[in-house]
Amino acid sequence: MQRVLVVDDAVFMRKTISGALLEAGFEVAGEARTGVEAVKKYRELNPDVVTMDITMPDMDGIEAVKKIKEYDPDCKIIIISAMGQDSMVKEALMAGAVNFLVKPLKMETIVDTMKRALG
């Protein structure tokens, strides 16, 4: 079973994403609400994939992606954010994210993207 770390500062989004992933057969290894928490939990849990918001307290998602990639260059991170400007998408992908999804979105899109990332 593929293990996922779900990162978003909004409890509702974490629960929604986690619920969709559980229903699709993924294991939600953990959740984090800040970039700092995400980096810490990634090191503790070593998940197969991470869903990452961009706008969060302490450390934004782009910086968290960079920190996680420093620790594990092979990690798979999917950005899920309401901020879908071209410059933000480019920055996230340059930082090492494997994909960028813009909120609001269907939970099936997250599940499909997750399966492709884990290929």
KOLTOR-783440 format. One record per residue (C-alpha): residue number from 1; residue in one letter; x, z, y. Coordinates in pm, whole numbers, m for minus. Layout:
<recs>
   i aa      u      w      v
 NUM  A      X      Z      Y
...
</recs>
This chain:
<recs>
   i aa      u      w      v
   1  M      0      0      0
   2  Q    136   m101    342
   3  R    192    193    578
   4  V    100    164    949
   5  L    177    369   1259
   6  V   m100    329   1520
   7  V     11    389   1880
   8  D   m234    404   2174
   9  D   m298    665   2442
  10  A   m676    628   2397
  11  V   m815    832   2106
  12  F  m1104    587   2069
  13  M   m867    291   2021
  14  R   m646    479   1774
  15  K   m950    577   1567
  16  T  m1102    227   1584
  17  I   m779     55   1479
  18  S   m706    316   1211
  19  G  m1058    284   1070
  20  A  m1035    m96   1048
  21  L   m695    m77    879
  22  L   m809    187    629
  23  E  m1114    m23    546
  24  A   m885   m324    486
  25  G   m671   m128    242
  26  F   m380    m21    461
  27  E   m248    335    471
  28  V   m238    483    821
  29  A     83    683    796
  30  G     36    834   1142
  31  E    m81    799   1500
  32  A     93    848   1833
  33  R    m40    862   2190
  34  T    282    801   2388
  35  G    591    585   2357
  36  V    809    892   2308
  37  E    583   1010   2025
  38  A    587    659   1874
  39  V    968    651   1853
  40  K    980   1000   1702
  41  K    707    927   1447
  42  Y    861    592   1352
  43  R   1184    771   1259
  44  E    994   1037   1063
  45  L    749    809    881
  46  N    933    475    845
  47  P    609    272    840
  48  D    595    m94    735
  49  V    434   m199   1063
  50  V    338    m52   1403
  51  T     49   m135   1637
  52  M    160    m55   1992
  53  D    m24    m27   2323
  54  I    175   m105   2640
  55  T     37    127   2906
  56  M     98    486   2795
  57  P    232    810   2944
  58  D    599    917   2905
  59  M    732    578   2789
  60  D    551    245   2792
  61  G    508     31   2482
  62  I    776   m223   2578
  63  E   1039     50   2608
  64  A    918    207   2282
  65  V    955   m131   2107
  66  K   1315   m153   2231
  67  K   1396    200   2112
  68  I   1241    143   1770
  69  K   1422   m193   1734
  70  E   1753    m18   1816
  71  Y   1683    225   1531
  72  D   1546    m39   1289
  73  P   1610   m404   1384
  74  D   1382   m521   1100
  75  C   1073   m326   1208
  76  K    747   m514   1262
  77  I    558   m422   1578
  78  I    233   m578   1696
  79  I    141   m517   2059
  80  I   m230   m457   2122
  81  S   m294   m431   2495
  82  A   m547   m504   2767
  83  M   m257   m642   2973
  84  G   m234  m1004   2860
  85  Q    m45  m1165   3148
  86  D    209  m1427   3038
  87  S    500  m1224   3176
  88  M    392   m915   2980
  89  V    352  m1115   2659
  90  K    699  m1269   2703
  91  E    855   m931   2778
  92  A    699   m776   2466
  93  L    812  m1061   2242
  94  M   1162  m1057   2395
  95  A   1178   m682   2326
  96  G   1114   m754   1958
  97  A    738   m745   1899
  98  V    625   m989   1628
  99  N    287  m1059   1791
 100  F     75   m976   2097
 101  L   m302   m925   2082
 102  V   m519   m878   2391
 103  K   m799   m618   2404
 104  P  m1087   m630   2355
 105  L  m1060   m796   2016
 106  K  m1228   m803   1681
 107  M  m1090   m564   1421
 108  E  m1064   m857   1178
 109  T   m808  m1009   1415
 110  I   m592   m698   1390
 111  V   m618   m696   1010
 112  D   m537  m1070    983
 113  T   m241  m1035   1220
 114  M   m115   m736   1024
 115  K   m130   m928    696
 116  R     59  m1222    848
 117  A    326   m993    992
 118  L    382   m831    654
 119  G    359  m1174    486
</recs>
